[in-house]
Structure formats: C-alpha cells, structure tokens
C-alpha cells in the first residue's frame, strides 16, 4: 500500500510540474509574440524611413540581421506553442 501511495504522490508532483511548465511556456510564448511584433514594427520603420541608398555597410548588415532575428523569434514562438500544446495534452491525460 505504501508503494502505491508513493507512486500517487510522484504522479501528483509530476502533474504539478507539467502544469507549471505549461504556464511558464505560455508566458514565454506571449513575451516572444510581443518581441516579434516589436521587431516587425522596427523593420517597418526602417523600410519606410531609410532610402535604399543608405542601406549599405554596417547599417545594411544591421537591417538584414534584424529581419533574420525577427524570423527566428517568430519560429521559436511557433515551436514554443507546440510545446505548450504537448504539455497541455500531457496534463489533460494525467501523463
């Protein structure tokens, strides 16, 4: 009987950890979504404000780098959303 109680306690603890991980993943996902939007606004400002003639050298590199970072943050946001879904499924299934 004691082993069964220990197993149930471990399962409850695991479920709590999964729920905590899911909540944290969702929070980070929201932060990444905001960062993606902010990067998009920054890139839009560059596009509207800087004529092509000045987009060379370090400035040109920085603009391109910013666009690549935006793409990577967007991809990470999507992947974290998938992780959140998996954690939600695991929580709902009781692992």
C-alpha positions in Angstrom: 0.0 0.0 0.0 2.9 2.4 0.8 4.4 1.9 -2.7 1.0 2.8 -4.2 0.8 6.0 -2.1 4.4 6.9 -3.2 3.5 6.4 -6.8 0.4 8.6 -6.5 2.4 11.3 -4.8 5.0 11.2 -7.5 2.3 11.4 -10.1 0.7 14.4 -8.4 4.1 16.1 -8.2 4.8 15.4 -11.9 1.4 16.8 -12.9 2.1 19.9 -10.9 5.4 20.3 -12.6 3.9 19.8 -16.0 1.2 22.4 -15.2 3.9 24.8 -14.0 6.0 24.2 -17.1 2.9 24.8 -19.3 2.1 28.0 -17.6 5.7 29.2 -18.0 5.9 28.2 -21.6 2.7 30.1 -22.3 4.1 33.2 -20.6 7.3 33.0 -22.6 5.3 32.5 -25.8 3.4 35.7 -25.1 6.7 37.5 -24.5 8.1 36.2 -27.8 4.9 37.3 -29.6 5.4 40.8 -28.3 9.1 40.7 -29.3 8.1 39.5 -32.8 5.6 42.3 -33.2 8.1 44.9 -32.0 10.8 43.6 -34.4 8.2 43.8 -37.2 7.5 47.4 -36.3 11.2 48.2 -36.2 11.7 46.6 -39.6 8.7 48.5 -41.0 10.2 51.8 -39.7 13.5 51.0 -41.4 11.7 50.2 -44.6 9.7 53.4 -44.6 12.4 55.8 -43.3 15.7 54.7 -44.8 16.2 55.1 -48.5 17.9 52.2 -50.3 20.9 54.4 -51.0 21.9 54.4 -47.3 21.3 50.7 -46.6 24.9 49.5 -47.0 27.8 48.7 -44.8 27.1 48.3 -41.2 23.7 49.8 -41.4 22.7 47.4 -44.2 24.0 44.5 -42.3 22.1 45.5 -39.1 18.9 45.9 -41.1 19.3 42.4 -42.6 20.3 40.9 -39.3 17.2 42.4 -37.6 15.0 40.8 -40.2 16.7 37.4 -39.7 16.2 37.8 -35.9 12.5 38.5 -36.4 12.2 35.3 -38.4 14.0 33.3 -35.8 11.9 34.7 -32.9 8.7 34.0 -34.9 9.8 30.4 -35.5 10.7 30.0 -31.8 7.3 31.4 -30.8 5.6 28.8 -33.0 7.7 26.0 -31.7 7.0 27.0 -28.1 3.3 27.0 -28.9 3.7 23.4 -30.0 5.5 22.6 -26.7 2.7 24.2 -24.8 0.1 22.1 -26.6 2.0 18.9 -25.8 2.3 19.9 -22.2 -1.5 20.6 -22.1 -2.2 17.2 -23.6 0.1 15.5 -21.1 -1.6 17.3 -18.3 -5.1 16.5 -19.6 -4.2 12.8 -20.0 -2.7 12.7 -16.5 0.6 11.8 -18.2 
